[in-house]
Amino acid sequence: MDMGRESRWEKDAMTVEIVFALVTAAVLAGVIFAAAWCLVLALGLSGSAEKSVLVAGGVLGGAAGLWRLVRVLLRFDGQRRTGH
């Protein structure tokens, strides 16, 4: 086999890991946004307070999702480089 090329198994493993990272990042972001939405409903917020909490939930959810995505992919890359 060519040492410079990846095997089909390695390509499939990368695809699975990318999909796993994307799905878990989306779920994490959704859970955080849902928590913000529940907070709005529980406190009965409206107007600018409601908008502020939802925007903060969206920003925090997006940041947490991005963090999860990068963390999973970097961990996979580190394991791939060490041969695990």
N, C-alpha and C positions, 0 to 999 in steps of 0.2 A: 504494500500500500504506500502511497505517496505520503511522506511525512508532513508536507505542507498543506495537505487537504484534510478536511474533516470527514469522518465517516457518516453514513446515513444515520446511524444511531446517535451520534453526537449532534447532528442537525435536529433530529426529532427531540432530543433532550432539551436543546435550546428553545425550541418552539414551545414545548410543554412548560418550561420554566417562565418564558415570557408571558404566556397566557395565564399561568398561575399568578404571576406578579400583577398583571393587569386586573384580574378578577378580584384578588384580595385587596388591591388598592381601591378599586371602585366600591367594594363592600365597606371598607373602613371609612371612606369618605361619605358614603351614604348613611352609615350609622351615626357619624358625628353630626351630619346635617339633620338627621331625624331627631337626634337629641335636642338640637337647637329648636326644631319645630315643636317638639313636645314641651319644651320650656316656654315657648310663646303661648301655646294652648293652655298650659297649666297656670301660668300667671295672668292670662287674659290680656296680653299686651296688644296694642293696636297702634296704628300710625307709624311715626318715626321710630318708636321703640321696637316695634315688631320688625320693621325693615332692618334696623341695626343688628338685632339678634340674628336674623336670618342671614344677613350678609356676613356677619362674623362666623356663623356656623358653616357657611359655604366656603369662606376663606380657610378656616381651620380644617375643614374636611378635605379641601383640595390640597393643602399643605401636608396633612397627614397621609393622604393617598400618594402624593408624590414621594414623600419620605419612604413609605412602604415599598413602592415600586423600585426606587433606587437601592434600598437596602437588600431586597430579595435578589435583584440582578447582580449586585456586587458580591453578595455571598455566593451565588452560583458561579460567578466568574472565578472567584478565589478557589472554590472547590474544584472547578474544571482545570485550573492551572496546576493544582497540586496532584491531580490525577485521581480524585475520589469520585 
